[in-house]
């Protein structure tokens, strides 16, 4: 029998190099956030199996069916809190992905999984909980809460304006570099032109370009805000948005984590009094990095096709999910029908 190369204790230097490259390519196949979420979900599943005395070596569709039942009923963890349908679906995806990496596919169409999941959807399904969109007047108010005299304030202004005008995801905002091929972990770059800026992004569906025009004034212009940040932060190469250290006086080399975008939006929205009609606790749950993306979709009074292209959606239906209140009652079919 031929020896198994993977099982050999010592690989040649060339194969060691190829193995390392292969591992990096495997990591690049999914985002760091996805890998972290899947690892957390697998840990939760493995803990549940251990408490039941069930091995996790091989995928067992009946065990997985019982597990998602436990999630839906709130008995999978100690807090006795039922998981939402979206959480159950994500955890199921995590199990399928983890088993696939081990060369042991999990058959999600097996009746023990598919039928149980269909019943969970019918019993516990709810409309998706959407984050509040921040509209242009909200963004302007949020900008006023930032310190104009600090590097952190200049950075945060650029992030808010770029994220809103580009309709960018939080991972896309922090994944940008100043130019192409500046870093191994970069997911895109910017090119500033006379009339605006072109943002080149690498997404799960391939590369796409986002055009961001100049604003009506420098105070609300994303390009002006970005140029100011780059000039004062003395950034000419590498990650676009970085940590500000030394009591706000120094800019480090490290790229910001995407969670920082969500924290910025939440903090600025609360400070600006956005949705002040709601109790404080509810307001805190209303905003996230997605609020910028939804804000552009809800406020840009242009043909829907342009909004769809800007957000990188494959269908107009997906774009409409981001348009908070924009089209409500614009067409009154009751009156149109003669009532």
Secondary structure, DSSP 8 states (H G I E B T S, - for coil): ----GGG-SS--HHHHHHHHHHHHHHHHTS-HHHHHHHHHHHHHHHHHHHHHT---SS--HHHHHHHHHHHHHT-SSTT-----HHHHHHHHHHHHHHHHHTT----TTSHHHHHHHHHHHHHH-----------HHHHHHHHTTS-TTSHHHHHHHHHHHHHHHHT--HHHHHTEESSTTS-SS--EEEEE-SSEEEEEEEETTEEEEEEEE--SSGGG-HHHHHHHHHHHHT--SSBSSEEEETTTTEEEEEE--THHHHHHHHHHHHHHTTTTTS-HHHHHHH--THHHHHHHHHH--S-HHHHHHHHT-SSHHHHHHT--STTTTTS-HHHHTT-
